Amino acid sequence: MATISIPSDITGTVWKVLVKPGDAVEEDTELVILESMKMEIPVTATEAAVVEEVLVTEGQAISEGDAVVKLKI
C-alpha cells in the first residue's frame, strides 16, 4: 500500500475535520472543511483509500499546499 498526502488548495483556517484515522473514504469524500474570507472550502479525497493520519486540527491556520490528511491507497 502507498501513502499519499492531500494538500490544501488555499490559505485559510481549518473549520471542521470530518474524518479520523482508519476511516474508509471514496473519491470526492470531504475530508476537511477550510474557511477563508467567510467561505467554506472542502478538501476532498482524490481516490478511494483509508485515512492514515489527520495532519491538522480545527482552528489551525494553514497555507496553500500544506498537507491536511494522509491516505493509504
Phi and psi in degrees as GROMACS dihedral restraints (atoms count N, CA, C in turn):
[ dihedral_restraints ]
;  ai    aj    ak    al  type     phi  dphi    fc
    3     4     5     6     1  -102.2    20    10
    4     5     6     7     1   159.0    20    10
    6     7     8     9     1  -116.3    20    10
    7     8     9    10     1   135.0    20    10
    9    10    11    12     1  -124.6    20    10
   10    11    12    13     1   148.9    20    10
   12    13    14    15     1  -101.5    20    10
   13    14    15    16     1   136.8    20    10
   15    16    17    18     1  -100.6    20    10
   16    17    18    19     1   119.0    20    10
   18    19    20    21     1   -91.9    20    10
   19    20    21    22     1   161.8    20    10
   21    22    23    24     1   -79.8    20    10
   22    23    24    25     1   139.9    20    10
   24    25    26    27     1   -87.1    20    10
   25    26    27    28     1   -11.0    20    10
   27    28    29    30     1  -139.5    20    10
   28    29    30    31     1   167.3    20    10
   30    31    32    33     1   -91.8    20    10
   31    32    33    34     1   131.9    20    10
   33    34    35    36     1  -177.4    20    10
   34    35    36    37     1  -156.0    20    10
   36    37    38    39     1  -121.2    20    10
   37    38    39    40     1   140.2    20    10
   39    40    41    42     1   -72.0    20    10
   40    41    42    43     1   115.2    20    10
   42    43    44    45     1   -88.9    20    10
   43    44    45    46     1   -43.9    20    10
   45    46    47    48     1  -150.0    20    10
   46    47    48    49     1   133.6    20    10
   48    49    50    51     1  -100.0    20    10
   49    50    51    52     1   122.9    20    10
   51    52    53    54     1  -102.3    20    10
   52    53    54    55     1    -8.3    20    10
   54    55    56    57     1  -130.3    20    10
   55    56    57    58     1   166.1    20    10
   57    58    59    60     1  -137.5    20    10
   58    59    60    61     1   161.8    20    10
   60    61    62    63     1   -53.9    20    10
   61    62    63    64     1   136.7    20    10
   63    64    65    66     1    97.1    20    10
   64    65    66    67     1   -15.8    20    10
   66    67    68    69     1   -68.2    20    10
   67    68    69    70     1   135.4    20    10
   69    70    71    72     1   -87.7    20    10
   70    71    72    73     1   133.0    20    10
   72    73    74    75     1  -128.3    20    10
   73    74    75    76     1   154.4    20    10
   75    76    77    78     1  -103.3    20    10
   76    77    78    79     1   167.6    20    10
   78    79    80    81     1   -55.7    20    10
   79    80    81    82     1   137.8    20    10
   81    82    83    84     1    73.9    20    10
   82    83    84    85     1     7.6    20    10
   84    85    86    87     1   -67.3    20    10
   85    86    87    88     1   133.5    20    10
   87    88    89    90     1   -72.3    20    10
   88    89    90    91     1   127.5    20    10
   90    91    92    93     1  -100.9    20    10
   91    92    93    94     1   -45.0    20    10
   93    94    95    96     1  -143.8    20    10
   94    95    96    97     1   145.2    20    10
   96    97    98    99     1  -109.6    20    10
   97    98    99   100     1   126.5    20    10
   99   100   101   102     1  -103.1    20    10
  100   101   102   103     1   152.5    20    10
  102   103   104   105     1  -120.1    20    10
  103   104   105   106     1   129.9    20    10
  105   106   107   108     1  -148.4    20    10
  106   107   108   109     1   124.1    20    10
  108   109   110   111     1    53.0    20    10
  109   110   111   112     1    44.0    20    10
  111   112   113   114     1    66.0    20    10
  112   113   114   115     1    15.7    20    10
  114   115   116   117     1  -110.7    20    10
  115   116   117   118     1   144.5    20    10
  117   118   119   120     1  -101.0    20    10
  118   119   120   121     1   124.3    20    10
  120   121   122   123     1  -121.8    20    10
  121   122   123   124     1   119.2    20    10
  123   124   125   126     1   -79.4    20    10
  124   125   126   127     1   146.7    20    10
  126   127   128   129     1  -107.7    20    10
  127   128   129   130     1   124.8    20    10
  129   130   131   132     1  -116.3    20    10
  130   131   132   133     1   160.1    20    10
  132   133   134   135     1   -70.7    20    10
  133   134   135   136     1   141.4    20    10
  135   136   137   138     1   -85.9    20    10
  136   137   138   139     1   -16.3    20    10
  138   139   140   141     1  -164.6    20    10
  139   140   141   142     1   170.4    20    10
  141   142   143   144     1   -65.6    20    10
  142   143   144   145     1   135.0    20    10
  144   145   146   147     1  -166.3    20    10
  145   146   147   148     1  -176.0    20    10
  147   148   149   150     1  -120.0    20    10
  148   149   150   151     1   134.9    20    10
  150   151   152   153     1   -67.5    20    10
  151   152   153   154     1   120.6    20    10
  153   154   155   156     1   -90.7    20    10
  154   155   156   157     1   -43.5    20    10
  156   157   158   159     1  -156.2    20    10
  157   158   159   160     1   138.5    20    10
  159   160   161   162     1   -98.3    20    10
  160   161   162   163     1   123.3    20    10
  162   163   164   165     1   -98.4    20    10
  163   164   165   166     1    -1.4    20    10
  165   166   167   168     1  -129.7    20    10
  166   167   168   169     1   164.0    20    10
  168   169   170   171     1  -126.3    20    10
  169   170   171   172     1   155.9    20    10
  171   172   173   174     1   -60.5    20    10
  172   173   174   175     1   134.8    20    10
  174   175   176   177     1    92.3    20    10
  175   176   177   178     1    -9.6    20    10
  177   178   179   180     1   -75.1    20    10
  178   179   180   181     1   135.9    20    10
  180   181   182   183     1   -82.9    20    10
  181   182   183   184     1   134.4    20    10
  183   184   185   186     1  -133.3    20    10
  184   185   186   187     1   162.5    20    10
  186   187   188   189     1  -108.8    20    10
  187   188   189   190     1   159.4    20    10
  189   190   191   192     1   -55.8    20    10
  190   191   192   193     1   132.0    20    10
  192   193   194   195     1    94.1    20    10
  193   194   195   196     1   -14.4    20    10
  195   196   197   198     1   -64.6    20    10
  196   197   198   199     1   136.7    20    10
  198   199   200   201     1   -70.8    20    10
  199   200   201   202     1   134.8    20    10
  201   202   203   204     1  -110.0    20    10
  202   203   204   205     1   -31.4    20    10
  204   205   206   207     1  -145.8    20    10
  205   206   207   208     1   143.6    20    10
  207   208   209   210     1  -105.1    20    10
  208   209   210   211     1   132.8    20    10
  210   211   212   213     1  -115.2    20    10
  211   212   213   214     1   142.5    20    10
  213   214   215   216     1  -101.4    20    10
  214   215   216   217     1   118.4    20    10
